[in-house]
Amino acid sequence: MSTFHWSLFSMFFSASYTQDYLKQCYKKNGVEQSEKKAYENCYPFMYYLEHGKIYYEQAKASPLIIQPILLFYGFVHLIKACILTVDPDYPETTSVLAHGVSTRKRKKQQYHFSQDEVKFQKTGLFPFISEKLFHMKQIEGDKVSMDSLIKQIPELSDLIHQLEGRHSFLNVDEERNTLLIPVKVLDVFHMTENRFVDFFISKSSTAAFTFKHFDKDFLIFEKEGQHFYDYTPLKYNLFKQSFALPLSKEHGFTLNELLVHYLLLYNLSMIARYETEWWSELVKTMPTKDFPLIETFLHITLDKGPFLIYQQLINKQK
């Protein structure tokens, strides 16, 4: 059942609204000639969203075997609309148009998707959006595995539990402006209360939390500011409509979920394009745990990808 509706983007398909929206974004960032820049970027912004929407609609109606390609390019178009809210001159150079990550072109025998990796590049879209949207510097040559990325998708936690016998996320209760993290997280991370509090706050990309107190069942944090769904390292489970804490502290732990979806879709789109034999065998014979994880992720990202973009755009207004 779909939990995201493209009608949420409707106001951005008004040129007058979008021009004013971009002008406010540019003013907030101290951009000179904000009105002129907003006028120039109004239609490119709208077209990025429109093209992205078309890719997603086509992906939803397409067979799984080509979905990763359509979803990746749809997501890239939506991301470019986000970039225009913070960088009115995008793209200034051709270097930012590359993917910004790479993967092994020829897969080894006995290849498993979960064991595959992508490597960060010095230039390109991935390091560009990491810095522009999330103020994160990625280190050239760093690698991240598909397994660690999969474990950063909260909607996959139940499936991972069925396949592997362990959850990848711990549900976090929310009461008004407070978050209640179950104390059993201390056993998972092998930390004392104070050590976990320091760790959790240090990993917050937005300085979004203040620790309040312990009780016998929960560690209680207060949310700061108006970040909506960007409370990294917490992730928002769109299907359950609640926050959750990833239980894997690997590289993807501090990545905003938008970046996680980008990396997974990038690699899946490369596989669908260039690893035809392995990809076709996976889809037709479903021999390993890779298939249910990939199929379910593609189902999730159809809704979650646009949702994450929408939150990025709405947060610019706050």
MOMO-V860062 format. One record per residue. RES is the residue in one small letter. OMEGA is omega in radians with two decimals (none if undefined). D_FIRST is the distance of its C-alpha to the first C-alpha in whole Angstrom. Layout:
BEGIN
RES;OMEGA;D_FIRST, RES;OMEGA;D_FIRST
END
This chain:
BEGIN
m;-3.09;0, s;3.13;4, t;3.12;6, f;-3.14;9, h;-3.11;11, w;3.11;14, s;3.09;16, l;-3.14;17, f;-2.95;19, s;-3.08;21, m;-3.13;24, f;3.07;25, f;2.97;25, s;-3.08;29, a;-3.10;32, s;3.11;34, y;-3.07;31, t;3.12;30, q;3.12;34, d;3.11;34, y;-3.13;31, l;3.12;33, k;3.12;36, q;3.08;35, c;-3.09;34, y;3.10;37, k;-3.13;39, k;-3.13;38, n;3.10;38, g;3.13;42, v;3.10;42, e;-3.13;45, q;-3.06;44, s;-3.13;41, e;3.13;41, k;-3.14;42, k;3.13;40, a;3.11;37, y;-3.10;38, e;-3.04;38, n;-3.08;35, c;-3.08;33, y;3.01;32, p;3.11;32, f;-3.12;29, m;-3.12;27, y;3.06;28, y;3.13;26, l;-3.12;23, e;-3.13;23, h;3.10;24, g;3.14;21, k;-3.13;18, i;3.09;20, y;-3.13;19, y;3.13;16, e;3.11;15, q;3.12;17, a;-3.11;16, k;-3.10;12, a;-3.03;15, s;3.05;17, p;-3.07;18, l;-3.01;17, i;3.09;21, i;-3.14;21, q;-3.10;18, p;-3.12;20, i;-3.13;22, l;-3.12;20, l;3.14;18, f;-3.11;21, y;3.03;23, g;-3.14;21, f;3.12;20, v;3.11;24, h;3.12;24, l;3.11;22, i;-3.13;25, k;3.04;28, a;3.10;27, c;-3.12;27, i;-3.12;30, l;3.11;32, t;-3.11;31, v;-3.12;33, d;-3.06;36, p;-3.10;37, d;3.13;39, y;-0.15;36, p;-3.13;37, e;3.14;40, t;3.14;41, t;-3.10;40, s;-3.11;39, v;-3.11;36, l;3.10;34, a;-3.10;34, h;3.14;31, g;3.04;33, v;3.10;32, s;3.13;34, t;3.11;33, r;-3.05;35, k;3.12;35, r;-3.09;36, k;3.13;34, k;3.02;37, q;-3.08;37, q;-3.11;35, y;3.02;32, h;-3.10;29, f;-3.07;27, s;-3.14;26, q;-3.13;30, d;-3.11;30, e;2.90;31, v;-3.09;31, k;-3.14;34, f;3.10;34, q;-3.11;37, k;-3.11;39, t;3.14;38, g;-3.00;35, l;-3.07;31, f;3.10;30, p;3.14;34, f;-3.12;34, i;3.09;30, s;-3.09;31, e;-3.05;34, k;-3.06;33, l;-3.01;30, f;3.06;30, h;3.12;34, m;3.06;34, k;3.07;37, q;-3.09;36, i;3.14;38, e;3.13;39, g;3.05;39, d;3.13;37, k;3.04;34, v;-3.09;31, s;3.08;29, m;3.12;26, d;-3.12;26, s;3.09;27, l;3.11;24, i;-3.12;21, k;3.04;22, q;3.08;22, i;-3.00;18, p;-3.11;17, e;3.10;13, l;-3.01;15, s;-3.12;18, d;3.12;16, l;3.11;17, i;3.09;20, h;3.12;21, q;-3.08;20, l;-2.97;22, e;3.10;25, g;3.12;25, r;3.10;25, h;3.08;23, s;3.14;23, f;3.03;22, l;-3.12;23, n;-3.13;21, v;3.12;23, d;-3.13;24, e;3.06;24, e;-3.06;27, r;-3.07;27, n;-3.13;29, t;3.09;29, l;-3.09;27, l;-3.14;28, i;-3.11;28, p;-3.08;29, v;3.13;33, k;3.06;32, v;-3.12;31, l;3.10;35, d;-3.13;35, v;-3.09;32, f;-3.12;34, h;-3.11;37, m;2.95;38, t;3.12;40, e;-3.09;39, n;3.13;41, r;3.14;40, f;3.13;36, v;3.12;37, d;-3.14;39, f;-3.07;36, f;-3.12;33, i;-3.13;35, s;-3.12;36, k;3.14;33, s;-3.07;31, s;-3.05;31, t;-3.02;32, a;-2.91;34, a;-3.00;31, f;2.94;33, t;3.12;36, f;-3.13;36, k;3.14;37, h;3.02;38, f;2.74;38, d;-3.01;37, k;-3.09;37, d;-2.98;33, f;2.84;32, l;-2.97;33, i;-3.14;33, f;3.04;32, e;3.09;32, k;3.12;30, e;2.97;32, g;-3.05;32, q;-3.06;29, h;-3.12;27, f;-3.01;23, y;3.13;21, d;3.10;24, y;3.08;25, t;0.25;26, p;3.03;27, l;3.04;24, k;-3.14;20, y;3.09;17, n;-3.05;14, l;-3.09;12, f;3.11;9, k;-3.13;12, q;3.11;14, s;3.09;17, f;3.09;20, a;-3.13;21, l;3.09;24, p;-3.09;24, l;3.06;27, s;-3.11;28, k;-3.13;31, e;-2.95;31, h;-3.06;31, g;-3.04;27, f;-3.08;28, t;3.12;29, l;2.95;27, n;-3.03;25, e;3.08;21, l;3.12;21, l;3.11;24, v;3.11;23, h;3.13;20, y;-3.08;23, l;3.12;25, l;3.14;22, l;3.09;21, y;-3.07;25, n;3.12;26, l;3.13;23, s;3.09;24, m;3.12;28, i;-3.13;27, a;-3.13;25, r;-2.92;28, y;3.13;31, e;-2.99;31, t;-3.08;30, e;-3.13;31, w;-3.09;30, w;3.13;26, s;3.11;27, e;-3.14;28, l;-3.07;25, v;-3.06;22, k;-3.02;24, t;3.08;26, m;-2.97;23, p;-3.01;27, t;3.07;26, k;-3.13;23, d;-3.03;23, f;-3.13;20, p;3.12;17, l;-3.14;18, i;-3.13;18, e;-3.11;15, t;3.08;13, f;3.14;14, l;3.08;14, h;-3.13;10, i;-3.01;10, t;3.02;13, l;3.11;11, d;-2.98;10, k;3.13;13, g;3.10;15, p;3.10;15, f;3.14;15, l;3.10;18, i;3.13;20, y;3.12;19, q;3.08;20, q;-3.10;23, l;-3.13;24, i;-3.14;24, n;3.14;26, k;-3.10;29, q;-3.02;29, k;none;30
END
